[in-house]
Amino acid sequence: MPHVILVHRYFAPDTPPYASILRELAEHFGTSGYEVTVLTCQPSYNRRVVRRAPRREQLSPHVRVVRFPVLDDRASSMLKTLNLVWFCLCLVVRVSRIGPADVVMAASTPPVAVAATAAWLARRKGAAFIYHKQDIYPEVVVRSRPPRLAHKVMRHVDAHTDRRASKVVVLSRDMARTTALRGVKSENVSVINNFDPWQLDALPDTDGDAAVEDTTGDLTVVFAGNLGRFQGLEELFRAAVTLQADPVRFHFFGDGPLRAELEKLVAAERLSNIEVHGYTDPSDVARFLKDRADLGIVSLTPGVIRCAYPSKTLSYLRNGTPILAIVEGDSELAGTVRAHRIGLQAEPGCVTELVSVLRGLAHDRSQLVGANERARELYEHEFGRARRMEQWSALLMDTAVR
């Protein structure tokens, strides 16, 4: 059987979306005629939720997982660097002990060293290398700050990894264009977006359109995802403060660097229109989206949409939540929102426009009527798990036989 090695620091039961996506891919490859080895680390993304998993785990007859220990580095850049170096060393030692491999696949994990190491190991084993890019680093960072020498070095290293890959898999046409600027041949780039990875409890069907047709209640707005520094959250926070006297209620689900800043803002301004939920089980988030949400926010700092595609988009679509995409109007995501009439779009970095859009929806939701069902249909037709696995099967077969 062809042997596939999957490399990423996070793997289920760790909590990032990609940790669950990678497990789904591993299990699918294992049932599709491949021997699969996953090289990862102990859960560390949110140790309040999960701290330990088996060091070695046999998920199925053809899928095995090896987890390396790491330090808790959430609050220390020095420890992040140490864990990065440690993981790369573990990969070199472990892969040298593994038998022949046909394909090595690594996902983007800033700051690019893991993928570069995996590409080098693939070449040593005579295996094809697939680079699965969840974002394009460091471009995703320098969109919001002046580039430093370290960023230029990282871009050079990562672009070199791109060009050595048998396939670079990105999530959108915007990311494909950014990859092309690095000198990667178009035939070596594939666009395969993610799917919503959560195994959700059975949820009752709801009349999704009823919420948007009822304009008498508050507009319930949800942001479900990482509260990080590239999500354009500062503008969203300012809009929420401006709208505190309007019938708009904001619910933030998730953790990240800006959660504490948001909680301080809520306390300092005594805001009653914002509720911060923190990390919440995906089934509970899905239930909230189905039962209560009028609008799901997808926001990014200007330029970031060229280098990433927010995973929360897929959760909103799957659960029939209309989207407010705060991204550039010429992006693929904005085009999808308009073409399928699943919500609205606003330019990033403009608080005035954002306030105007939300205030307008609070008093007239006619633009969202029917968007719930259209969102669910779009997910099933274009983003569902079955569709994605078909694409991955074709790509892996093509790569493994080269």
C-alpha positions as a printed NumPy array, in Angstrom:
array([[  0.   ,   0.   ,   0.   ],
       [  1.261,   3.528,  -0.712],
       [  2.473,   5.224,   2.468],
       [  1.38 ,   8.805,   3.272],
       [  2.941,  10.832,   6.108],
       [  0.87 ,  13.752,   7.436],
       [  2.701,  16.432,   9.431],
       [  1.099,  19.118,  11.568],
       [  1.522,  20.314,  15.122],
       [ -2.221,  20.15 ,  15.887],
       [ -4.315,  17.005,  15.501],
       [ -7.604,  15.937,  17.097],
       [ -8.551,  15.902,  19.937],
       [ -6.766,  19.283,  19.923],
       [ -9.242,  22.099,  19.296],
       [ -8.247,  24.137,  16.168],
       [-10.529,  23.447,  13.175],
       [ -7.63 ,  22.112,  11.119],
       [ -6.845,  19.514,  13.804],
       [-10.238,  17.945,  13.123],
       [ -9.977,  18.425,   9.358],
       [ -6.65 ,  16.577,   9.323],
       [ -8.121,  13.678,  11.268],
       [-10.948,  13.41 ,   8.72 ],
       [ -8.392,  13.421,   5.895],
       [ -6.24 ,  10.797,   7.625],
       [ -9.179,   8.472,   8.15 ],
       [-10.383,   8.981,   4.58 ],
       [ -6.945,   8.206,   3.157],
       [ -6.78 ,   5.129,   5.401],
       [ -9.996,   3.751,   3.948],
       [ -8.952,   4.618,   0.386],
       [ -6.   ,   2.249,   0.041],
       [ -3.217,   4.158,   1.797],
       [ -1.111,   3.471,   4.857],
       [ -1.141,   6.683,   6.891],
       [  1.236,   7.95 ,   9.571],
       [  0.396,  11.197,  11.371],
       [  3.273,  13.028,  13.078],
       [  1.974,  15.66 ,  15.47 ],
       [  2.238,  16.989,  19.046],
       [  0.352,  16.626,  22.278],
       [ -2.727,  18.886,  22.5  ],
       [ -1.62 ,  22.407,  23.346],
       [ -3.855,  24.886,  21.524],
       [ -6.292,  25.232,  24.418],
       [ -5.195,  23.211,  27.438],
       [ -8.272,  24.261,  29.367],
       [-10.216,  21.978,  27.009],
       [ -7.765,  19.122,  26.362],
       [ -4.232,  18.542,  27.626],
       [ -3.291,  14.946,  26.827],
       [ -3.796,  12.317,  24.175],
       [ -2.137,   8.91 ,  23.655],
       [  1.523,   9.204,  22.67 ],
       [  0.92 ,   6.515,  20.059],
       [ -2.554,   5.797,  18.753],
       [ -3.92 ,   3.392,  16.149],
       [ -7.   ,   5.156,  14.804],
       [ -7.816,   2.369,  12.369],
       [ -6.009,  -0.584,  10.774],
       [ -4.22 ,   1.765,   8.366],
       [ -3.916,   5.021,  10.348],
       [ -1.441,   5.516,  13.188],
       [ -0.647,   8.686,  15.118],
       [  2.607,   9.638,  16.847],
       [  2.475,  12.606,  19.23 ],
       [  5.522,  14.45 ,  20.538],
       [  5.489,  16.351,  23.861],
       [  5.536,  20.16 ,  23.803],
       [  5.632,  22.899,  26.403],
       [  2.702,  25.214,  27.062],
       [  3.714,  28.181,  24.9  ],
       [  0.526,  30.23 ,  24.624],
       [  2.004,  33.187,  26.526],
       [  5.659,  33.023,  25.487],
       [  7.309,  33.723,  22.125],
       [ 10.486,  32.089,  23.402],
       [  8.661,  28.862,  24.207],
       [  6.927,  28.96 ,  20.816],
       [ 10.337,  29.071,  19.152],
       [ 11.622,  26.268,  21.366],
       [  8.614,  24.087,  20.551],
       [  9.074,  24.781,  16.847],
       [ 12.721,  23.7  ,  16.91 ],
       [ 11.854,  20.665,  19.032],
       [  9.078,  19.545,  16.666],
       [ 11.366,  19.853,  13.644],
       [ 14.052,  17.785,  15.405],
       [ 11.466,  15.158,  16.336],
       [ 10.352,  14.972,  12.706],
       [ 13.902,  14.408,  11.47 ],
       [ 14.521,  11.628,  14.003],
       [ 11.156,   9.928,  13.583],
       [ 10.969,  10.044,   9.791],
       [ 14.446,   8.519,   9.568],
       [ 13.064,   5.491,  11.421],
       [  9.982,   5.127,   9.236],
       [ 10.152,   2.941,   6.18 ],
       [  9.588,   4.078,   2.612],
       [  7.087,   6.859,   1.985],
       [  5.3  ,   7.835,  -1.191],
       [  3.811,  11.172,  -0.111],
       [  4.626,  13.608,   2.689],
       [  2.062,  16.332,   3.375],
       [  2.483,  19.278,   5.732],
       [  0.112,  22.121,   6.496],
       [  1.232,  25.685,   6.943],
       [  2.27 ,  26.331,  10.529],
       [  3.905,  29.727,  10.964],
       [  6.72 ,  30.482,  10.909],
       [  7.255,  28.064,   7.951],
       [ 10.017,  25.874,   9.394],
       [  7.877,  22.745,   9.797],
       [  6.868,  22.724,   6.127],
       [ 10.458,  23.349,   5.024],
       [ 11.604,  20.443,   7.201],
       [  8.866,  18.164,   5.847],
       [  9.778,  19.085,   2.257],
       [ 13.435,  18.262,   2.95 ],
       [ 12.485,  14.921,   4.497],
       [ 10.256,  14.1  ,   1.521],
       [ 13.123,  14.73 ,  -0.859],
       [ 15.436,  12.501,   1.189],
       [ 12.905,   9.677,   0.999],
       [ 12.185,  10.202,  -2.671],
       [  8.563,  11.025,  -1.847],
       [  6.223,  13.592,  -3.325],
       [  5.549,  16.63 ,  -1.127],
       [  2.114,  18.252,  -0.751],
       [  2.005,  21.653,   0.931],
       [ -1.498,  22.259,   2.335],
       [ -1.708,  25.987,   2.977],
       [ -4.229,  27.239,   5.505],
       [ -2.63 ,  30.653,   5.142],
       [  0.296,  32.169,   3.3  ],
       [  2.932,  33.231,   5.76 ],
       [  4.417,  35.771,   6.34 ],
       [  2.241,  37.72 ,   3.881],
       [ -0.746,  37.171,   6.18 ],
       [  1.181,  39.069,   8.883],
       [  2.805,  41.863,   6.889],
       [ -0.564,  42.889,   5.445],
       [ -1.185,  44.545,   8.794],
       [  2.313,  45.747,   9.723],
       [  5.554,  46.837,   8.016],
       [  7.717,  43.859,   6.951],
       [ 10.812,  43.184,   8.987],
       [ 13.987,  41.421,   7.934],
       [ 12.748,  38.233,   9.604],
       [  9.594,  38.331,   7.478],
       [ 11.632,  38.711,   4.297],
       [ 13.751,  35.706,   5.25 ],
       [ 10.655,  33.655,   6.056],
       [  9.032,  34.575,   2.755],
       [ 12.169,  33.49 ,   0.902],
       [ 12.223,  30.149,   2.772],
       [  8.504,  29.49 ,   2.311],
       [  8.515,  30.466,  -1.365],
       [ 11.368,  28.002,  -1.859],
       [  9.252,  25.313,  -0.169],
       [  6.337,  26.198,  -2.475],
       [  8.443,  25.799,  -5.586],
       [  9.829,  22.433,  -4.426],
       [  6.381,  21.004,  -3.691],
       [  4.732,  18.53 ,  -6.026],
       [  1.447,  20.257,  -5.191],
       [  0.565,  23.408,  -3.289],
       [ -3.036,  23.203,  -2.09 ],
       [ -4.704,  26.505,  -1.213],
       [ -8.212,  27.431,  -0.081],
       [ -9.214,  30.084,  -2.616],
       [ -8.419,  31.644,  -5.954],
       [ -7.141,  34.697,  -4.065],
       [ -4.564,  32.507,  -2.318],
       [ -3.696,  30.868,  -5.652],
       [ -2.896,  34.276,  -7.151],
       [ -0.716,  35.171,  -4.166],
       [  1.091,  31.843,  -4.556],
       [  1.676,  32.536,  -8.252],
       [  3.478,  35.75 ,  -7.283],
       [  6.048,  33.509,  -5.582],
       [  6.931,  31.895,  -8.89 ],
       [  4.941,  28.675,  -8.466],
       [  3.705,  27.139, -11.706],
       [ -0.085,  27.159, -12.079],
       [ -0.201,  23.417, -12.772],
       [  1.354,  22.802,  -9.355],
       [ -1.361,  24.733,  -7.499],
       [ -4.747,  23.23 ,  -6.601],
       [ -7.651,  25.032,  -4.968],
       [ -9.407,  22.786,  -2.444],
       [-11.261,  24.67 ,   0.244],
       [-11.93 ,  23.117,   3.647],
       [-15.184,  21.711,   4.995],
       [-16.802,  22.267,   8.377],
       [-15.06 ,  19.546,  10.424],
       [-17.212,  19.329,  13.521],
       [-19.085,  16.153,  14.391],
       [-22.268,  17.845,  15.551],
       [-24.986,  16.401,  17.704],
       [-28.281,  15.907,  15.915],
       [-29.999,  19.285,  15.891],
       [-33.696,  19.835,  15.255],
       [-34.679,  21.421,  11.961],
       [-35.672,  25.054,  12.368],
       [-37.54 ,  27.458,  10.169],
       [-34.436,  29.515,   9.464],
       [-36.199,  32.192,   7.424],
       [-38.519,  33.024,  10.291],
       [-35.732,  34.848,  12.14 ],
       [-34.889,  37.243,   9.329],
       [-38.539,  37.852,   8.422],
       [-39.256,  38.965,  11.988],
       [-37.992,  42.53 ,  12.177],
       [-39.469,  43.246,  15.604],
       [-36.677,  41.752,  17.709],
       [-33.01 ,  42.563,  18.131],
       [-30.58 ,  41.751,  15.346],
       [-28.462,  38.896,  16.725],
       [-24.926,  39.009,  15.348],
       [-22.391,  36.213,  15.908],
       [-18.624,  36.07 ,  15.572],
       [-17.525,  32.428,  16.029],
       [-13.812,  31.77 ,  15.735],
       [-10.351,  32.851,  16.746],
       [-10.278,  36.259,  18.441],
       [ -6.942,  37.052,  16.855],
       [ -5.064,  40.035,  15.494],
       [ -5.791,  39.504,  11.794],
       [ -9.588,  39.312,  12.038],
       [-10.198,  43.062,  11.947],
       [-11.815,  42.842,  15.365],
       [-10.812,  46.299,  16.553],
       [-13.189,  47.852,  14.003],
       [-15.935,  45.405,  14.973],
       [-15.471,  46.296,  18.642],
       [-15.742,  50.017,  17.844],
       [-18.88 ,  49.403,  15.815],
       [-20.406,  47.51 ,  18.741],
       [-19.72 ,  50.446,  21.051],
       [-21.33 ,  52.848,  18.578],
       [-24.396,  50.578,  18.296],
       [-24.946,  50.066,  22.027],
       [-28.213,  52.04 ,  21.912],
       [-29.468,  50.227,  18.776],
       [-31.359,  46.896,  18.663],
       [-28.193,  44.941,  17.771],
       [-26.743,  42.242,  20.028],
       [-23.246,  40.784,  19.528],
       [-22.173,  37.287,  20.613],
       [-18.489,  36.317,  20.456],
       [-17.602,  32.613,  20.596],
       [-13.945,  31.587,  20.785],
       [-10.615,  32.386,  22.366],
       [ -7.576,  34.304,  21.254],
       [ -5.288,  37.237,  22.022],
       [ -8.07 ,  39.834,  21.81 ],
       [-10.551,  38.108,  24.096],
       [ -9.145,  39.816,  27.195],
       [ -9.198,  43.178,  25.387],
       [-12.851,  42.663,  24.464],
       [-13.799,  41.692,  28.032],
       [-12.07 ,  44.811,  29.364],
       [-13.936,  46.943,  26.843],
       [-17.275,  45.435,  27.858],
       [-16.539,  46.109,  31.532],
       [-15.136,  49.631,  31.019],
       [-17.984,  50.784,  28.767],
       [-20.631,  48.777,  30.666],
       [-21.82 ,  47.334,  27.381],
       [-24.995,  45.291,  27.604],
       [-25.105,  44.551,  23.877],
       [-22.029,  42.274,  23.863],
       [-21.735,  38.784,  25.299],
       [-18.353,  37.009,  25.337],
       [-18.826,  33.229,  25.519],
       [-15.213,  32.026,  25.187],
       [-14.488,  28.572,  23.822],
       [-17.779,  26.717,  23.344],
       [-18.451,  23.177,  22.172],
       [-19.096,  23.245,  18.402],
       [-22.5  ,  21.579,  18.818],
       [-23.592,  24.363,  21.148],
       [-22.321,  26.997,  18.711],
       [-24.192,  25.256,  15.881],
       [-27.372,  25.202,  17.948],
       [-27.023,  28.933,  18.64 ],
       [-26.447,  29.635,  14.945],
       [-29.523,  27.64 ,  13.948],
       [-31.865,  28.903,  16.645],
       [-30.862,  32.488,  17.355],
       [-28.368,  34.006,  14.907],
       [-29.5  ,  36.475,  12.259],
       [-26.016,  37.143,  10.926],
       [-22.541,  35.617,  11.1  ],
       [-19.547,  37.955,  10.908],
       [-16.522,  37.066,   8.768],
       [-13.98 ,  39.841,   9.146],
       [-10.306,  40.21 ,   8.251],
       [ -7.711,  42.952,   8.373],
       [ -7.327,  44.61 ,   4.93 ],
       [ -5.335,  42.391,   2.571],
       [ -5.496,  39.223,   4.657],
       [ -8.18 ,  37.653,   2.422],
       [ -5.464,  37.344,  -0.263],
       [ -3.549,  34.984,   2.043],
       [ -6.231,  33.095,   4.007],
       [ -9.856,  31.954,   3.966],
       [-11.758,  32.094,   7.284],
       [-12.938,  28.641,   8.397],
       [-15.869,  30.159,  10.273],
       [-17.454,  30.853,   6.866],
       [-18.102,  27.145,   6.424],
       [-19.683,  26.774,   9.864],
       [-22.059,  29.635,   9.098],
       [-23.018,  28.167,   5.73 ],
       [-23.539,  24.67 ,   7.099],
       [-25.868,  25.983,   9.796],
       [-27.788,  28.297,   7.491],
       [-26.523,  31.586,   8.924],
       [-26.438,  34.582,   6.548],
       [-22.997,  36.19 ,   6.34 ],
       [-21.677,  39.703,   6.665],
       [-18.303,  39.469,   4.922],
       [-16.057,  42.349,   6.011],
       [-13.483,  41.766,   3.264],
       [-12.456,  43.423,   0.009],
       [-15.247,  43.562,  -2.546],
       [-13.113,  42.032,  -5.316],
       [-12.258,  38.917,  -3.278],
       [-13.608,  35.444,  -3.995],
       [-15.486,  35.372,  -0.686],
       [-17.252,  38.677,  -1.406],
       [-18.146,  37.414,  -4.878],
       [-19.588,  34.218,  -3.405],
       [-21.735,  36.184,  -0.951],
       [-23.134,  38.356,  -3.75 ],
       [-23.563,  35.635,  -6.374],
       [-25.441,  33.263,  -4.077],
       [-27.289,  35.986,  -2.13 ],
       [-26.262,  34.587,   1.234],
       [-25.664,  37.91 ,   2.977],
       [-23.89 ,  41.236,   2.607],
       [-20.366,  42.584,   2.175],
       [-18.627,  45.6  ,   3.697],
       [-15.15 ,  46.947,   3.087],
       [-12.66 ,  46.217,   5.896],
       [-11.267,  49.015,   8.026],
       [-14.342,  51.251,   7.681],
       [-16.271,  51.466,  10.957],
       [-18.768,  53.963,   9.538],
       [-19.844,  51.594,   6.759],
       [-20.057,  48.669,   9.175],
       [-22.26 ,  50.627,  11.579],
       [-24.488,  51.72 ,   8.701],
       [-24.948,  48.151,   7.426],
       [-25.755,  46.72 ,  10.852],
       [-28.052,  49.585,  11.792],
       [-29.918,  49.169,   8.52 ],
       [-30.361,  45.425,   9.046],
       [-31.592,  46.   ,  12.582],
       [-34.608,  47.833,  11.141],
       [-35.05 ,  46.031,   7.818],
       [-33.948,  42.428,   7.269],
       [-35.615,  41.98 ,   3.9  ],
       [-32.175,  41.601,   2.25 ],
       [-31.654,  38.417,   4.262],
       [-34.942,  36.685,   3.48 ],
       [-34.192,  33.249,   2.032],
       [-30.449,  33.574,   2.7  ],
       [-30.592,  30.832,   5.338],
       [-31.682,  28.124,   2.934],
       [-29.41 ,  29.383,   0.164],
       [-26.451,  29.191,   2.565],
       [-27.24 ,  25.579,   3.482],
       [-27.642,  24.606,  -0.168],
       [-24.35 ,  26.258,  -1.094],
       [-22.546,  24.368,   1.656],
       [-23.933,  21.013,   0.58 ],
       [-23.186,  21.561,  -3.1  ],
       [-19.799,  23.254,  -2.872],
       [-18.253,  22.811,   0.59 ],
       [-19.586,  19.53 ,   1.981],
       [-17.313,  16.763,   3.213],
       [-18.172,  14.337,   0.385],
       [-17.242,  16.878,  -2.284],
       [-13.94 ,  17.686,  -0.579],
       [-12.969,  14.034,  -0.156],
       [-13.527,  13.439,  -3.864],
       [-11.109,  16.259,  -4.632],
       [ -8.514,  15.003,  -2.149],
       [ -8.734,  11.441,  -3.449],
       [ -8.083,  12.625,  -6.995],
       [ -5.187,  14.846,  -5.943],
       [ -3.54 ,  12.192,  -3.787],
       [ -3.835,   9.56 ,  -6.499],
       [ -2.334,  11.929,  -9.046],
       [  0.518,  12.868,  -6.699],
       [  1.319,   9.347,  -5.462],
       [  1.694,   7.885,  -8.978],
       [  3.996,  10.604, -10.334]])
